């Protein structure tokens, strides 16, 4: 089952990888620019949290860590 956070993160990654502007992302997804910006902003935050958690898991698993 896909959570809403996973869906928002997926939309952010679609934006990041495939669009040059929030306006075009909004147009192609048939949503307002304001909603597109909200999705991109929230998605970026969720993705950063996801990556940080994945790095911590990897460090714990391998015993290799920074600092």
C-alpha positions in Angstrom: 0.0 0.0 0.0 1.3 3.4 -0.9 1.1 6.1 1.7 0.2 9.7 0.9 3.8 10.7 1.9 5.2 8.2 -0.7 2.8 9.6 -3.3 3.9 13.2 -2.6 7.6 12.2 -2.6 7.0 10.4 -6.0 5.4 13.5 -7.4 8.4 15.6 -6.2 10.8 13.2 -7.9 8.8 13.4 -11.1 9.0 17.2 -10.9 12.7 17.2 -10.1 13.6 14.7 -12.9 11.3 15.9 -15.6 10.3 19.5 -15.3 12.0 22.9 -15.5 9.2 24.8 -13.9 6.4 24.4 -11.3 4.1 26.0 -13.9 4.7 23.2 -16.4 4.4 20.6 -13.7 1.1 22.1 -12.7 -0.2 22.2 -16.2 0.7 18.6 -17.0 -0.8 17.4 -13.8 -3.9 19.6 -14.2 -3.5 21.3 -10.8 -3.0 24.9 -9.8 0.4 26.3 -9.5 -0.2 26.9 -5.8 -1.0 23.3 -5.3 2.0 22.2 -7.4 4.3 24.4 -5.3 2.9 22.9 -2.1 3.5 19.4 -3.4 7.0 20.2 -4.6 7.9 21.8 -1.3 6.4 19.1 0.9 7.9 16.4 -1.4 11.3 17.9 -1.2 11.1 17.8 2.6 9.8 14.2 2.6 12.5 13.1 0.2 15.3 14.6 2.3 13.9 12.8 5.4 13.7 9.6 3.4 17.3 9.9 2.2 18.6 10.8 5.7 16.8 7.7 7.2 18.2 5.5 4.5 21.7 6.7 5.1 21.3 6.1 8.9 20.0 2.6 8.2 23.0 1.9 5.8 25.5 3.2 8.4 23.9 1.1 11.1 23.9 -2.0 8.9 27.5 -1.6 7.6 29.0 0.0 10.7 30.4 2.7 8.5 29.6 6.2 9.6 30.6 9.7 9.2 32.2 11.9 11.8 
